[in-house]
Amino acid sequence: MDTLFHMQTLLIIAAGAIATYLTRVGGYVFITRMKRIPPRAEAALNAVPAAVLTTLVAPAAVTGGLDVSLTMAVALLVGLRLSLLPVLAIGWVVVMVLRQFIG
């Protein structure tokens, strides 16, 4: 390996950074120019956090193994009653115990 980065890799990273920046700035400019947000646009914006969470959690639930899937189920149930920090602590303990016994 004679170079640290390949030019193609750097171009892909730069293109991703530019696309992310333009998307964020474009969304801000679009929203600030509106006098009021239409109900359908507001509903779409309200759905973004759930969509992002699903995008982050679903791959781990599918490919993470039995220990990860069971831990996510426990965290979901505990999360219905407790705040974030206890959910993280309980999830960490559950996954460590499952990995010790399941492997």
C-alpha positions in Angstrom: 0.0 0.0 0.0 1.9 3.0 -1.2 -0.6 5.7 -0.5 -2.7 6.4 2.7 -5.9 7.1 0.7 -6.9 6.4 -2.8 -8.1 9.4 -4.8 -11.5 7.7 -5.5 -12.0 7.3 -1.7 -11.3 10.9 -1.1 -13.7 12.0 -3.9 -16.5 9.8 -2.4 -15.9 11.4 1.0 -15.9 14.9 -0.4 -19.0 14.2 -2.5 -20.8 12.9 0.6 -19.8 15.9 2.7 -21.0 18.3 0.0 -24.3 16.5 -0.4 -24.8 16.5 3.4 -24.0 20.2 3.6 -26.3 21.1 0.7 -29.1 19.0 2.1 -28.9 20.6 5.5 -28.6 24.2 4.2 -31.3 23.6 1.5 -33.7 22.4 4.1 -33.0 25.3 6.4 -33.5 27.8 3.5 -36.6 26.1 2.3 -38.3 26.1 5.8 -37.3 29.7 6.6 -38.9 31.0 3.4 -42.2 29.5 4.1 -44.8 31.6 5.9 -46.4 28.5 7.5 -45.5 24.8 7.3 -48.2 22.7 5.5 -49.6 19.9 7.6 -48.2 17.2 5.3 -44.7 18.6 5.6 -45.0 18.9 9.3 -46.1 15.3 9.5 -43.1 14.3 7.4 -40.8 16.2 9.7 -42.3 14.7 12.8 -41.6 11.2 11.3 -37.9 11.8 10.8 -36.7 10.9 14.3 -38.4 7.5 14.2 -37.1 6.9 10.7 -33.5 7.7 11.8 -33.8 5.5 14.9 -35.1 2.6 12.7 -32.3 3.0 10.3 -29.8 2.8 13.1 -31.4 -0.1 15.1 -32.7 -2.4 12.3 -29.4 -3.6 10.9 -28.1 -4.5 14.3 -31.3 -6.3 15.2 -31.2 -8.4 12.1 -27.5 -9.2 11.8 -26.3 -8.7 15.5 -27.2 -12.2 16.7 -29.5 -13.5 19.4 -27.8 -11.6 22.2 -28.3 -8.2 20.5 -31.9 -8.9 19.5 -32.8 -10.0 23.0 -31.1 -7.0 24.5 -33.0 -4.7 22.1 -36.2 -6.3 23.1 -35.4 -5.8 26.8 -34.3 -2.2 26.2 -37.6 -1.5 24.4 -39.6 -2.8 27.3 -37.6 -1.1 29.9 -37.6 2.1 27.8 -41.4 2.3 28.1 -41.0 2.9 31.9 -37.6 4.4 32.6 -35.5 7.2 31.2 -32.5 6.9 28.9 -29.6 6.4 31.3 -31.2 3.4 33.2 -32.2 1.9 29.8 -28.6 2.1 28.6 -27.2 0.6 31.9 -29.7 -2.2 31.8 -29.1 -2.9 28.1 -25.4 -3.0 28.7 -25.8 -5.5 31.6 -28.2 -7.7 29.7 -25.9 -7.9 26.6 -22.9 -8.7 28.7 -24.7 -11.4 30.6 -26.1 -12.9 27.4 -22.7 -12.8 25.7 -21.3 -14.6 28.7 -23.8 -17.4 28.6 -24.8 -17.5 24.9 -21.5 -16.6 23.4 
